[in-house]
Amino acid sequence: MQLNSKFVDTTNKISFQRRINSLILHSEFRKNPVVVFNRLLVWELFKLIQYKPTICIHKKSKMQLTPGKKRGVHGIIYIFRDECEPIVKYAINQYVRPGDICYDIGANIGLWTLALSEIVGDSGFVYSYEPMSDNIQKFKKNLTISSN
């Protein structure tokens, strides 16, 4: 008995379509499509030349981002800045006040720790936890460049 069948791998096609859909549906893309698309192209260039940009984020913080093979967290932050997770930004702005004590569990490279720190100021405190040693080094660097 001979089995005639074709297997068509649509994984990359579906993944690409999902990425395009998530880009188009993102609130920051809807507000500033040209800016977001430009950042996307520039990020891809940074990946090619292995350039680590330092960007201004939130009101006065800075972050150095490291391009990898995939877009990853660094690329998402570069492209969308502090709008990468709009609900988190909203919650921070809605509930955090100067002098508060906050916790950032899974701080990654410090995106939300920096935002929380700006709001709580010198009278507040932000406790950050990040278990991944590679992220800890990048987190520390971002705290250092933001404090200067």
C-alpha positions, -999 to +999 in steps of 0.1 A: +000+000+000+014+034-010+005+065+009+004+097-011+004+127+012+020+161+013+030+178+045+031+215+043+049+232+071+030+264+078+047+272+111+068+301+098+038+315+079+016+314+109+043+328+131+049+357+107+012+364+104+008+365+142+038+389+145+023+412+119-011+411+135+003+418+170+023+447+155-008+462+137-030+457+168-006+472+192-018+506+207+015+523+200+015+512+164-020+526+161-009+560+175+024+563+157+027+537+129+056+555+110+077+558+142+071+522+152+078+509+118+110+530+116+122+517+150+115+481+138+137+486+107+164+503+127+164+475+153+169+449+125+199+470+113+213+470+149+210+432+149+230+430+117+258+452+129+256+441+165+251+476+179+239+481+214+218+513+215+212+533+246+178+549+247+159+573+268+129+557+284+101+569+307+107+605+318+144+605+326+158+569+326+181+553+301+186+517+290+212+499+269+196+472+248+213+442+233+201+429+199+200+391+197+191+366+169+154+371+176+137+404+185+132+395+222+125+418+251+152+442+241+137+446+206+102+450+219+114+477+243+133+495+216+103+494+192+075+503+216+095+519+245+075+521+277+043+513+257+054+477+252+031+466+280+004+494+281-016+478+310+015+477+332+023+513+324-013+523+332-013+504+365+020+520+376+008+555+367-026+549+383-015+534+416+021+543+424+029+575+443+060+593+457+072+576+488+056+542+480+074+509+484+071+487+453+082+452+441+092+443+406+092+405+405+110+393+373+126+426+367+144+414+336+166+444+325+148+470+346+122+485+324+095+488+351+120+491+380+132+523+364+096+536+359+087+528+395+119+544+407+111+576+389+077+578+405+085+568+441+115+591+442+140+594+470+114+589+497+102+556+483+119+523+475+117+497+448+127+461+455+135+442+423+140+405+418+156+389+387+168+353+388+186+352+355+223+361+359+226+375+323+196+398+329+211+409+363+242+422+346+221+442+321+198+453+348+227+467+369+241+485+338+207+501+332+205+513+368+240+527+365+235+546+333+201+559+346+216+573+378+241+595+359 
